[in-house]
């Protein structure tokens, strides 16, 4: 997974596949949030337009800690 933030254009994109994978279909989840799917219907990314408005002024992600094996 890769996350890109463009503060100048206020965009957020979360990649779940290789960045070279092309979207075959884009579905609007809600206003300003779009999900991209490949030709097999697999989710490859999510784009958030006007990210600061949709997610709040502070964009923050919390990930679970990995336990030592």
C-alpha positions as CSV (number, residue, x, y, z in Angstrom):
1,X,0.0,0.0,0.0
2,X,1.2,3.5,-0.8
3,X,-0.3,6.8,0.2
4,X,0.3,10.1,-1.7
5,X,-0.8,13.5,-0.6
6,X,-0.8,16.5,-2.8
7,X,-1.3,19.5,-0.5
8,X,-1.3,22.0,-3.4
9,X,-4.2,20.3,-5.1
10,X,-5.7,19.0,-1.8
11,X,-5.7,15.4,-3.1
12,X,-5.1,12.1,-1.3
13,X,-4.6,8.8,-3.1
14,X,-4.2,5.4,-1.5
15,X,-2.8,2.7,-3.8
16,X,-3.5,-0.9,-3.1
17,X,-1.8,-2.1,-6.3
18,X,1.3,-1.2,-8.3
19,X,1.1,2.5,-9.3
20,X,1.3,1.4,-13.0
21,X,-1.9,-0.6,-12.8
22,X,-4.6,1.2,-14.8
23,X,-8.1,1.7,-13.6
24,X,-10.8,0.1,-15.8
25,X,-13.7,1.5,-13.7
26,X,-14.1,4.3,-11.2
27,X,-16.9,4.4,-8.8
28,X,-18.0,7.4,-6.7
29,X,-18.3,6.2,-3.1
30,X,-19.5,9.6,-1.9
31,X,-19.0,13.2,-3.1
32,X,-15.2,13.7,-3.5
33,X,-14.3,10.0,-2.8
34,X,-13.7,7.7,-5.7
35,X,-12.7,4.0,-5.8
36,X,-10.7,2.7,-8.8
37,X,-10.9,-1.0,-9.9
38,X,-8.9,-2.9,-12.4
39,X,-10.4,-5.0,-15.2
40,X,-10.9,-8.0,-12.9
41,X,-12.9,-5.9,-10.4
42,X,-10.1,-5.7,-7.8
43,X,-9.8,-2.4,-5.8
44,X,-6.6,-0.8,-6.8
45,X,-7.0,2.7,-5.2
46,X,-9.0,5.3,-3.5
47,X,-8.9,9.0,-4.4
48,X,-10.1,11.8,-2.1
49,X,-10.7,15.2,-3.7
50,X,-10.6,18.2,-1.3
51,X,-9.1,15.9,1.2
52,X,-8.8,18.5,4.0
53,X,-12.5,19.2,3.7
54,X,-13.6,15.6,3.7
55,X,-11.1,14.2,6.2
56,X,-10.6,17.4,8.4
57,X,-7.8,19.9,8.5
58,X,-5.4,17.3,9.9
59,X,-5.0,14.1,8.0
60,X,-3.9,11.3,10.3
61,X,-3.8,7.6,10.0
62,X,-3.4,5.1,12.8
63,X,-2.1,1.7,12.0
64,X,-2.1,-1.3,14.3
65,X,1.2,-2.2,15.8
66,X,2.8,-5.4,14.6
67,X,3.5,-8.0,17.3
68,X,6.9,-9.6,17.3
69,X,6.7,-13.2,16.2
